[in-house]
C-alpha cells in the first residue's frame, strides 16, 4: 500500500501552496530545492501539477511544505 494522498477536489491545497510560496518570495525551483534538502521527494514538475490541482499531494510532501513555508496544516488545507 502506497503513501496516503490528499485529494484536491474540495480543498484547494495547490492554490494555498502557491499563495504562501509567493508571499514568501520563493520560486518553484527554490521551494523544491528546500524540500529536497529536508529529504522530501518532489520535482518542480510535481509542484507545478500540485499547484494546478492536477496531482494529489502525498502526506510527506504536505508536511515538508508546511515546514519550508513556515505555516500550519490549517492554512494549507483551508
N, CA, C and O atoms as a GROMACS GRO file, in nm:
protein
  312
    1UNK      N    1   0.084  -0.119   0.000
    1UNK     CA    2   0.000   0.000   0.000
    1UNK      C    3   0.088   0.124   0.000
    1UNK      O    4   0.181   0.134   0.080
    2UNK      N    5   0.059   0.220  -0.089
    2UNK     CA    6   0.139   0.341  -0.101
    2UNK      C    7   0.108   0.443   0.007
    2UNK      O    8   0.024   0.422   0.094
    3UNK      N    9   0.178   0.551   0.000
    3UNK     CA   10   0.161   0.657   0.097
    3UNK      C   11   0.026   0.725   0.079
    3UNK      O   12  -0.026   0.734  -0.033
    4UNK      N   13  -0.030   0.774   0.189
    4UNK     CA   14  -0.159   0.842   0.184
    4UNK      C   15  -0.148   0.969   0.101
    4UNK      O   16  -0.050   1.043   0.110
    5UNK      N   17  -0.251   0.994   0.019
    5UNK     CA   18  -0.256   1.114  -0.064
    5UNK      C   19  -0.376   1.197  -0.026
    5UNK      O   20  -0.482   1.143   0.009
    6UNK      N   21  -0.361   1.326  -0.034
    6UNK     CA   22  -0.470   1.418  -0.002
    6UNK      C   23  -0.530   1.464  -0.134
    6UNK      O   24  -0.461   1.521  -0.218
    7UNK      N   25  -0.659   1.438  -0.152
    7UNK     CA   26  -0.728   1.477  -0.274
    7UNK      C   27  -0.756   1.627  -0.272
    7UNK      O   28  -0.778   1.686  -0.166
    8UNK      N   29  -0.755   1.686  -0.391
    8UNK     CA   30  -0.776   1.830  -0.401
    8UNK      C   31  -0.912   1.864  -0.461
    8UNK      O   32  -0.928   1.969  -0.523
    9UNK      N   33  -1.009   1.778  -0.444
    9UNK     CA   34  -1.139   1.802  -0.505
    9UNK      C   35  -1.208   1.925  -0.446
    9UNK      O   36  -1.247   2.016  -0.518
   10UNK      N   37  -1.222   1.927  -0.315
   10UNK     CA   38  -1.290   2.038  -0.248
   10UNK      C   39  -1.192   2.130  -0.179
   10UNK      O   40  -1.217   2.250  -0.166
   11UNK      N   41  -1.081   2.077  -0.135
   11UNK     CA   42  -0.979   2.156  -0.069
   11UNK      C   43  -0.881   2.204  -0.176
   11UNK      O   44  -0.831   2.123  -0.254
   12UNK      N   45  -0.853   2.330  -0.178
   12UNK     CA   46  -0.765   2.389  -0.279
   12UNK      C   47  -0.622   2.398  -0.226
   12UNK      O   48  -0.567   2.507  -0.210
   13UNK      N   49  -0.563   2.284  -0.200
   13UNK     CA   50  -0.428   2.277  -0.144
   13UNK      C   51  -0.329   2.347  -0.236
   13UNK      O   52  -0.246   2.426  -0.190
   14UNK      N   53  -0.336   2.318  -0.366
   14UNK     CA   54  -0.243   2.376  -0.461
   14UNK      C   55  -0.247   2.527  -0.464
   14UNK      O   56  -0.143   2.593  -0.469
   15UNK      N   57  -0.368   2.582  -0.462
   15UNK     CA   58  -0.382   2.728  -0.461
   15UNK      C   59  -0.322   2.787  -0.334
   15UNK      O   60  -0.258   2.892  -0.339
   16UNK      N   61  -0.344   2.720  -0.222
   16UNK     CA   62  -0.289   2.768  -0.095
   16UNK      C   63  -0.137   2.762  -0.094
   16UNK      O   64  -0.071   2.854  -0.045
   17UNK      N   65  -0.081   2.654  -0.148
   17UNK     CA   66   0.064   2.641  -0.156
   17UNK      C   67   0.122   2.753  -0.241
   17UNK      O   68   0.219   2.817  -0.202
   18UNK      N   69   0.062   2.776  -0.355
   18UNK     CA   70   0.112   2.882  -0.445
   18UNK      C   71   0.104   3.018  -0.378
   18UNK      O   72   0.200   3.096  -0.384
   19UNK      N   73  -0.007   3.048  -0.313
   19UNK     CA   74  -0.025   3.177  -0.245
   19UNK      C   75   0.081   3.196  -0.137
   19UNK      O   76   0.143   3.302  -0.128
   20UNK      N   77   0.102   3.093  -0.055
   20UNK     CA   78   0.200   3.101   0.053
   20UNK      C   79   0.343   3.109  -0.002
   20UNK      O   80   0.426   3.183   0.052
   21UNK      N   81   0.370   3.034  -0.108
   21UNK     CA   82   0.503   3.036  -0.170
   21UNK      C   83   0.536   3.176  -0.221
   21UNK      O   84   0.645   3.228  -0.198
   22UNK      N   85   0.440   3.237  -0.292
   22UNK     CA   86   0.462   3.370  -0.346
   22UNK      C   87   0.474   3.474  -0.236
   22UNK      O   88   0.553   3.568  -0.247
   23UNK      N   89   0.398   3.458  -0.129
   23UNK     CA   90   0.406   3.552  -0.015
   23UNK      C   91   0.545   3.547   0.049
   23UNK      O   92   0.593   3.647   0.102
   24UNK      N   93   0.609   3.430   0.044
   24UNK     CA   94   0.745   3.415   0.099
   24UNK      C   95   0.852   3.456  -0.002
   24UNK      O   96   0.970   3.458   0.031
   25UNK      N   97   0.810   3.487  -0.124
   25UNK     CA   98   0.905   3.527  -0.227
   25UNK      C   99   0.987   3.412  -0.282
   25UNK      O  100   1.100   3.432  -0.329
   26UNK      N  101   0.931   3.291  -0.277
   26UNK     CA  102   1.002   3.172  -0.324
   26UNK      C  103   0.955   3.132  -0.463
   26UNK      O  104   0.835   3.130  -0.491
   27UNK      N  105   1.050   3.100  -0.550
   27UNK     CA  106   1.017   3.042  -0.679
   27UNK      C  107   0.994   2.892  -0.661
   27UNK      O  108   1.027   2.835  -0.557
   28UNK      N  109   0.936   2.830  -0.762
   28UNK     CA  110   0.910   2.687  -0.754
   28UNK      C  111   1.039   2.607  -0.740
   28UNK      O  112   1.045   2.512  -0.662
   29UNK      N  113   1.141   2.644  -0.814
   29UNK     CA  114   1.268   2.571  -0.809
   29UNK      C  115   1.330   2.580  -0.671
   29UNK      O  116   1.380   2.480  -0.619
   30UNK      N  117   1.328   2.698  -0.611
   30UNK     CA  118   1.385   2.715  -0.477
   30UNK      C  119   1.306   2.637  -0.373
   30UNK      O  120   1.366   2.577  -0.283
   31UNK      N  121   1.175   2.637  -0.383
   31UNK     CA  122   1.093   2.562  -0.288
   31UNK      C  123   1.124   2.414  -0.298
   31UNK      O  124   1.139   2.346  -0.195
   32UNK      N  125   1.132   2.362  -0.419
   32UNK     CA  126   1.163   2.220  -0.439
   32UNK      C  127   1.302   2.188  -0.384
   32UNK      O  128   1.321   2.083  -0.323
   33UNK      N  129   1.398   2.275  -0.406
   33UNK     CA  130   1.534   2.254  -0.355
   33UNK      C  131   1.533   2.243  -0.202
   33UNK      O  132   1.599   2.157  -0.145
   34UNK      N  133   1.458   2.330  -0.138
   34UNK     CA  134   1.449   2.327   0.009
   34UNK      C  135   1.380   2.199   0.058
   34UNK      O  136   1.420   2.141   0.159
   35UNK      N  137   1.279   2.157  -0.014
   35UNK     CA  138   1.211   2.031   0.022
   35UNK      C  139   1.307   1.913   0.009
   35UNK      O  140   1.311   1.826   0.096
   36UNK      N  141   1.383   1.911  -0.098
   36UNK     CA  142   1.477   1.801  -0.120
   36UNK      C  143   1.585   1.798  -0.012
   36UNK      O  144   1.629   1.690   0.027
   37UNK      N  145   1.627   1.914   0.036
   37UNK     CA  146   1.725   1.920   0.146
   37UNK      C  147   1.668   1.859   0.274
   37UNK      O  148   1.743   1.809   0.358
   38UNK      N  149   1.535   1.863   0.288
   38UNK     CA  150   1.469   1.801   0.403
   38UNK      C  151   1.442   1.652   0.380
   38UNK      O  152   1.390   1.584   0.468
   39UNK      N  153   1.477   1.602   0.261
   39UNK     CA  154   1.454   1.462   0.231
   39UNK      C  155   1.317   1.433   0.172
   39UNK      O  156   1.276   1.317   0.164
   40UNK      N  157   1.246   1.538   0.131
   40UNK     CA  158   1.112   1.522   0.071
   40UNK      C  159   1.129   1.505  -0.079
   40UNK      O  160   1.186   1.590  -0.147
   41UNK      N  161   1.077   1.395  -0.130
   41UNK     CA  162   1.088   1.364  -0.272
   41UNK      C  163   0.985   1.445  -0.351
   41UNK      O  164   0.865   1.421  -0.343
   42UNK      N  165   1.036   1.544  -0.428
   42UNK     CA  166   0.948   1.623  -0.514
   42UNK      C  167   1.032   1.688  -0.623
   42UNK      O  168   1.145   1.732  -0.600
   43UNK      N  169   0.975   1.693  -0.742
   43UNK     CA  170   1.039   1.764  -0.853
   43UNK      C  171   0.960   1.892  -0.878
   43UNK      O  172   0.849   1.909  -0.828
   44UNK      N  173   1.018   1.981  -0.957
   44UNK     CA  174   0.947   2.104  -0.991
   44UNK      C  175   0.821   2.071  -1.070
   44UNK      O  176   0.717   2.134  -1.050
   45UNK      N  177   0.830   1.972  -1.157
   45UNK     CA  178   0.714   1.930  -1.236
   45UNK      C  179   0.600   1.884  -1.145
   45UNK      O  180   0.484   1.916  -1.169
   46UNK      N  181   0.635   1.810  -1.040
   46UNK     CA  182   0.534   1.765  -0.944
   46UNK      C  183   0.471   1.884  -0.873
   46UNK      O  184   0.349   1.888  -0.856
   47UNK      N  185   0.553   1.981  -0.832
   47UNK     CA  186   0.500   2.100  -0.764
   47UNK      C  187   0.405   2.176  -0.856
   47UNK      O  188   0.299   2.222  -0.812
   48UNK      N  189   0.441   2.190  -0.982
   48UNK     CA  190   0.354   2.258  -1.079
   48UNK      C  191   0.218   2.188  -1.085
   48UNK      O  192   0.114   2.254  -1.081
   49UNK      N  193   0.218   2.056  -1.094
   49UNK     CA  194   0.093   1.980  -1.102
   49UNK      C  195   0.012   1.993  -0.973
   49UNK      O  196  -0.111   2.005  -0.978
   50UNK      N  197   0.078   1.992  -0.859
   50UNK     CA  198   0.008   2.008  -0.731
   50UNK      C  199  -0.055   2.147  -0.723
   50UNK      O  200  -0.171   2.160  -0.684
   51UNK      N  201   0.021   2.249  -0.761
   51UNK     CA  202  -0.032   2.386  -0.757
   51UNK      C  203  -0.150   2.404  -0.852
   51UNK      O  204  -0.241   2.481  -0.824
   52UNK      N  205  -0.147   2.334  -0.964
   52UNK     CA  206  -0.258   2.342  -1.061
   52UNK      C  207  -0.378   2.258  -1.019
   52UNK      O  208  -0.487   2.272  -1.074
   53UNK      N  209  -0.357   2.170  -0.922
   53UNK     CA  210  -0.465   2.083  -0.876
   53UNK      C  211  -0.483   1.960  -0.961
   53UNK      O  212  -0.587   1.894  -0.953
   54UNK      N  213  -0.384   1.927  -1.044
   54UNK     CA  214  -0.396   1.810  -1.131
   54UNK      C  215  -0.328   1.686  -1.073
   54UNK      O  216  -0.337   1.578  -1.130
   55UNK      N  217  -0.260   1.701  -0.960
   55UNK     CA  218  -0.196   1.587  -0.894
   55UNK      C  219  -0.222   1.595  -0.744
   55UNK      O  220  -0.214   1.702  -0.684
   56UNK      N  221  -0.254   1.481  -0.686
   56UNK     CA  222  -0.274   1.476  -0.542
   56UNK      C  223  -0.139   1.488  -0.472
   56UNK      O  224  -0.035   1.453  -0.527
   57UNK      N  225  -0.144   1.539  -0.351
   57UNK     CA  226  -0.022   1.559  -0.274
   57UNK      C  227  -0.008   1.448  -0.170
   57UNK      O  228  -0.107   1.408  -0.108
   58UNK      N  229   0.113   1.400  -0.151
   58UNK     CA  230   0.138   1.297  -0.051
   58UNK      C  231   0.154   1.362   0.086
   58UNK      O  232   0.192   1.479   0.097
   59UNK      N  233   0.124   1.285   0.189
   59UNK     CA  234   0.130   1.337   0.326
   59UNK      C  235   0.270   1.388   0.360
   59UNK      O  236   0.283   1.491   0.427
   60UNK      N  237   0.376   1.319   0.317
   60UNK     CA  238   0.512   1.365   0.347
   60UNK      C  239   0.544   1.495   0.274
   60UNK      O  240   0.617   1.579   0.326
   61UNK      N  241   0.489   1.511   0.154
   61UNK     CA  242   0.510   1.635   0.080
   61UNK      C  243   0.439   1.751   0.150
   61UNK      O  244   0.493   1.861   0.160
   62UNK      N  245   0.318   1.726   0.198
   62UNK     CA  246   0.242   1.829   0.269
   62UNK      C  247   0.316   1.871   0.396
   62UNK      O  248   0.325   1.990   0.427
   63UNK      N  249   0.368   1.774   0.468
   63UNK     CA  250   0.444   1.804   0.591
   63UNK      C  251   0.568   1.888   0.558
   63UNK      O  252   0.598   1.985   0.628
   64UNK      N  253   0.640   1.851   0.451
   64UNK     CA  254   0.757   1.926   0.410
   64UNK      C  255   0.722   2.069   0.369
   64UNK      O  256   0.792   2.163   0.405
   65UNK      N  257   0.615   2.084   0.295
   65UNK     CA  258   0.570   2.217   0.254
   65UNK      C  259   0.532   2.302   0.375
   65UNK      O  260   0.563   2.421   0.381
   66UNK      N  261   0.466   2.240   0.470
   66UNK     CA  262   0.431   2.311   0.594
   66UNK      C  263   0.558   2.365   0.661
   66UNK      O  264   0.562   2.480   0.704
   67UNK      N  265   0.659   2.280   0.669
   67UNK     CA  266   0.784   2.318   0.736
   67UNK      C  267   0.860   2.426   0.658
   67UNK      O  268   0.904   2.525   0.717
   68UNK      N  269   0.875   2.407   0.529
   68UNK     CA  270   0.951   2.503   0.447
   68UNK      C  271   0.879   2.638   0.440
   68UNK      O  272   0.944   2.743   0.446
   69UNK      N  273   0.748   2.636   0.428
   69UNK     CA  274   0.673   2.760   0.417
   69UNK      C  275   0.644   2.824   0.553
   69UNK      O  276   0.592   2.935   0.560
   70UNK      N  277   0.678   2.754   0.660
   70UNK     CA  278   0.659   2.808   0.795
   70UNK      C  279   0.513   2.837   0.825
   70UNK      O  280   0.479   2.944   0.877
   71UNK      N  281   0.428   2.743   0.791
   71UNK     CA  282   0.284   2.762   0.808
   71UNK      C  283   0.224   2.645   0.885
   71UNK      O  284   0.297   2.566   0.945
   72UNK      N  285   0.093   2.634   0.882
   72UNK     CA  286   0.023   2.527   0.953
   72UNK      C  287  -0.056   2.442   0.853
   72UNK      O  288  -0.079   2.483   0.739
   73UNK      N  289  -0.095   2.324   0.898
   73UNK     CA  290  -0.182   2.241   0.814
   73UNK      C  291  -0.313   2.314   0.787
   73UNK      O  292  -0.367   2.306   0.676
   74UNK      N  293  -0.365   2.384   0.887
   74UNK     CA  294  -0.492   2.457   0.869
   74UNK      C  295  -0.481   2.556   0.753
   74UNK      O  296  -0.573   2.568   0.672
   75UNK      N  297  -0.370   2.627   0.746
   75UNK     CA  298  -0.350   2.726   0.640
   75UNK      C  299  -0.338   2.657   0.504
   75UNK      O  300  -0.389   2.708   0.404
   76UNK      N  301  -0.273   2.543   0.499
   76UNK     CA  302  -0.258   2.472   0.372
   76UNK      C  303  -0.388   2.407   0.326
   76UNK      O  304  -0.413   2.397   0.206
   77UNK      N  305  -0.469   2.363   0.420
   77UNK     CA  306  -0.589   2.285   0.386
   77UNK      C  307  -0.719   2.365   0.390
   77UNK      O  308  -0.827   2.308   0.372
   78UNK      N  309  -0.711   2.492   0.413
   78UNK     CA  310  -0.836   2.570   0.424
   78UNK      C  311  -0.903   2.590   0.291
   78UNK      O  312  -1.009   2.654   0.284
   0.00000   0.00000   0.00000
